[in-house]
Amino acid sequence: MSRLKLAIAAAMKAKKTWDRIPPEQRRKVVETAKTQGPAIAKKAAVATRTRGPVLARRVAEAIEKARKPR
């Protein structure tokens, strides 16, 4: 599965999750992101560099497993 498809699947999952969060909690998340966003982004970048390929493989395996008919 290509990286683009994985990125699109992850984005769609994030959007569905975001839509399920109540509006009051969304505001809190956005406020927290404004103040702590740079630190979180730095940690995410480090984690992506160190664990990116393993995480991408696990996500791809989970997606394939979910798509297989039971």
C-alpha positions as CSV (number, residue, x, y, z in Angstrom):
1,M,0.0,0.0,0.0
2,S,1.4,3.4,-0.9
3,R,2.3,6.0,1.6
4,L,-0.3,8.3,0.1
5,K,-3.1,5.9,0.7
6,L,-1.9,5.4,4.3
7,A,-1.8,9.2,4.8
8,I,-5.3,9.5,3.4
9,A,-6.6,6.7,5.6
10,A,-5.0,8.2,8.7
11,A,-6.5,11.6,7.8
12,M,-9.9,10.2,7.4
13,K,-9.7,8.4,10.7
14,A,-8.5,11.5,12.4
15,K,-11.4,13.5,11.0
16,K,-14.0,10.9,12.1
17,T,-12.4,10.9,15.6
18,W,-12.4,14.8,15.7
19,D,-16.1,14.9,14.7
20,R,-17.0,12.6,17.6
21,I,-15.4,14.9,20.2
22,P,-17.8,17.3,21.9
23,P,-17.4,21.0,20.8
24,E,-16.3,22.0,24.4
25,Q,-13.5,19.5,24.4
26,R,-12.4,20.5,20.8
27,R,-11.9,24.1,22.1
28,K,-9.7,22.8,24.9
29,V,-7.7,20.7,22.4
30,V,-7.2,23.7,20.2
31,E,-6.2,26.0,23.1
32,T,-3.7,23.4,24.3
33,A,-2.3,23.0,20.8
34,K,-1.6,26.7,20.6
35,T,0.4,26.8,23.8
36,Q,2.1,23.4,23.6
37,G,2.1,22.7,19.9
38,P,5.7,23.4,19.1
39,A,6.9,21.0,21.9
40,I,4.5,18.3,20.7
41,A,5.5,18.8,17.1
42,K,9.2,18.4,18.0
43,K,8.4,15.2,19.9
44,A,6.4,13.9,17.0
45,A,9.2,14.6,14.6
46,V,11.7,12.7,16.7
47,A,9.3,9.8,17.1
48,T,8.7,9.7,13.3
49,R,12.4,9.6,12.6
50,T,13.1,6.9,15.1
51,R,10.0,4.8,14.8
52,G,8.4,5.9,11.5
53,P,9.0,2.8,9.3
54,V,7.9,0.4,12.1
55,L,4.8,2.4,12.8
56,A,3.9,2.7,9.1
57,R,4.2,-1.0,8.7
58,R,2.0,-1.7,11.7
59,V,-0.7,0.7,10.5
60,A,-0.6,-0.9,7.0
61,E,-0.9,-4.4,8.6
62,A,-3.8,-3.3,10.7
63,I,-5.6,-1.8,7.7
64,E,-5.1,-4.9,5.6
65,K,-6.3,-7.1,8.5
66,A,-9.4,-4.9,8.9
67,R,-10.2,-5.1,5.2
68,K,-10.0,-8.9,4.9
69,P,-13.4,-10.5,5.0
70,R,-14.1,-12.5,8.1
